[in-house]
Amino acid sequence: MGDKQDIEYIKKLFFDKFGIVLNKIPESNQKRTPDFEFAEKGLIQFVCELKTLECVEPSEETGYKKGDEEGEFWRDGDAAAKKIAHIILDDAHEQLTNYDCPRVLIFLNKNFDIDWQDYVKAIHGYLPFVDQRGRKTKLHWWHRISDGKIKKIKKDIDLYIWIDKVGDGQVRFDLLTDRGRRLAEKYFKLD
């Protein structure tokens, strides 16, 4: 869950961009709950969990490797993808799968060192690119993350939404299930 500012930001963005009014789900002592639900005609259409990727101070504890110079740190190439996979495994999956309706995981990215490509590496295990001859291909270096512990559970979440609050500011969607595709077509106007 994000802080109050993040929650209000998401609610406003969903309303302004998609006409969706998200309702905050009250916290429960009995079970972990997602952050939001969207209801239409009294029926819950989907639930959402918000995970904020905060900007962190570079250190070995936050996934950076110490450089040769004093105070120099390098980002571990897989650290961001591992962090995204960890969020899905340890938090969001448990919160969302308590509900039978479509499930949405929202990543609100506020970290300059993490981007959409890190998400793609974590979930799909590859990055698409065009080679020197102009052929579309995929780099498959990240399968150990996408085919690891999250392989069996990542499709329990129907729709992933990446909101870049830093960088290009885009909202991106990843549809892993047919239920997620129908949800995106109906409410987020994706074809």
C-alpha positions in Angstrom: 0.0 0.0 0.0 1.2 3.5 -0.7 0.9 6.5 1.5 -2.1 8.7 1.6 -0.7 10.9 -1.2 -0.1 7.9 -3.4 -3.7 6.6 -2.8 -5.2 10.0 -3.7 -3.0 10.2 -6.7 -4.1 6.8 -8.0 -7.8 7.6 -7.3 -7.6 10.9 -9.2 -5.6 9.3 -12.1 -8.2 6.5 -12.5 -11.1 8.9 -12.4 -9.5 11.5 -14.7 -8.1 9.1 -17.3 -10.6 6.2 -17.2 -13.7 7.5 -15.4 -13.2 4.8 -12.7 -14.1 5.7 -9.1 -11.9 3.5 -6.9 -13.2 2.9 -3.4 -10.7 2.3 -0.5 -11.2 -1.1 1.1 -11.1 -0.9 4.9 -8.2 -2.7 6.5 -9.1 -6.0 8.3 -7.6 -7.8 11.3 -8.8 -11.2 10.0 -7.1 -11.1 6.5 -4.9 -8.9 4.4 -6.9 -6.9 2.0 -6.2 -5.1 -1.3 -6.3 -1.3 -1.3 -9.2 -0.6 -3.7 -12.3 -2.0 -5.2 -14.3 -0.9 -8.2 -18.1 -1.6 -8.0 -20.7 -1.1 -10.7 -24.4 -1.4 -9.9 -23.6 -2.7 -6.5 -21.3 -5.5 -7.8 -17.5 -5.6 -7.3 -16.0 -5.6 -10.8 -12.3 -5.8 -9.7 -10.0 -5.2 -6.8 -6.6 -3.4 -6.9 -3.5 -3.6 -4.8 -1.2 -0.6 -5.0 2.6 -1.1 -4.6 4.8 1.9 -4.6 8.4 1.6 -5.8 10.1 4.3 -3.7 13.4 6.0 -4.5 16.1 4.6 -2.3 19.6 5.7 -1.2 22.1 3.6 -3.1 23.8 1.1 -0.8 24.6 -2.6 -0.7 21.5 -3.1 1.5 19.2 -1.6 -1.2 20.6 -3.7 -4.1 23.6 -1.7 -5.3 27.1 -2.9 -5.7 29.9 -0.9 -4.1 32.2 0.7 -6.7 36.0 1.3 -6.5 35.7 5.0 -5.6 34.5 6.3 -2.2 30.7 6.6 -2.2 30.4 5.0 -5.6 27.6 2.4 -6.2 26.5 0.5 -9.3 23.0 -0.9 -9.7 22.9 -4.7 -9.9 21.3 -5.4 -13.3 18.8 -7.9 -11.9 18.0 -6.1 -8.6 15.0 -4.2 -9.9 13.5 -7.3 -11.6 14.1 -9.3 -8.4 12.4 -6.6 -6.3 9.3 -6.6 -8.6 9.1 -10.4 -8.4 9.5 -10.2 -4.6 6.6 -7.7 -4.3 4.4 -10.0 -6.2 5.4 -13.1 -4.2 5.4 -11.7 -0.7 2.7 -9.2 -0.7 0.3 -8.6 -3.5 -0.5 -12.2 -4.4 -1.7 -12.9 -0.8 -3.8 -9.7 -0.7 -5.4 -10.1 -4.0 -6.1 -13.9 -4.1 -8.5 -13.7 -1.2 -11.0 -12.3 -3.7 -12.7 -14.2 -6.5 -13.3 -11.2 -8.8 -10.7 -9.9 -11.3 -7.4 -8.8 -9.6 -5.3 -5.8 -10.5 -1.8 -5.0 -9.3 -0.8 -1.4 -9.7 2.9 -0.5 -9.6 3.4 3.2 -8.9 7.0 3.9 -9.8 8.7 6.8 -8.0 12.3 5.3 -8.5 14.5 6.7 -11.2 16.5 3.4 -11.2 13.5 1.2 -12.0 11.5 1.2 -15.2 9.0 -0.7 -17.4 11.8 -2.9 -18.8 12.6 -4.1 -15.3 8.9 -5.1 -14.9 9.0 -7.0 -18.3 12.2 -8.8 -17.3 10.6 -9.9 -14.0 7.2 -11.1 -15.4 8.2 -12.3 -18.9 11.9 -13.2 -18.6 13.0 -11.3 -21.7 13.4 -8.0 -23.3 12.3 -7.4 -26.9 14.7 -5.6 -29.2 15.7 -5.1 -32.8 19.0 -6.6 -33.9 21.6 -5.1 -36.3 19.7 -6.6 -39.3 16.4 -5.1 -38.2 15.0 -8.4 -37.0 12.8 -8.4 -33.9 14.1 -10.8 -31.3 14.2 -11.3 -27.5 17.0 -11.4 -24.9 16.1 -14.3 -22.6 18.5 -13.6 -19.7 15.9 -13.2 -17.0 14.0 -16.5 -17.2 15.4 -17.5 -13.8 13.4 -14.7 -12.3 10.2 -15.1 -14.3 10.3 -18.9 -14.2 11.3 -19.0 -10.6 8.9 -18.8 -7.6 6.5 -16.4 -9.4 5.9 -18.6 -12.4 2.9 -20.4 -10.8 1.3 -17.4 -9.2 1.9 -14.5 -11.6 -1.3 -15.4 -13.6 -3.4 -15.3 -10.5 -3.3 -11.6 -11.0 -5.3 -10.7 -14.1 -4.0 -7.2 -14.9 -0.8 -5.4 -14.1 -0.7 -1.7 -14.4 2.6 0.2 -14.4 2.4 4.0 -13.6 5.6 5.9 -14.1 5.5 8.9 -11.8 9.1 9.5 -12.8 10.6 9.2 -16.3 8.0 9.4 -19.1 4.9 9.4 -16.9 3.1 6.8 -19.0 0.5 4.3 -17.8 1.3 0.8 -19.2 -0.8 -2.4 -19.0 0.2 -6.1 -19.0 -2.7 -8.5 -19.6 -1.8 -12.0 -18.4 -5.2 -13.6 -18.4 -8.3 -13.6 -20.6 -10.1 -12.1 -17.6 -7.5 -9.3 -17.5 -7.9 -8.7 -21.2 -11.7 -8.3 -20.9 -11.2 -6.0 -17.9 -8.8 -3.8 -19.8 -11.0 -3.6 -22.9 -14.1 -2.8 -20.9 -12.8 -0.3 -18.3 -9.4 0.9 -19.6 -10.4 1.2 -23.3 -7.6 -1.1 -24.5 -8.1 -3.0 -27.7 
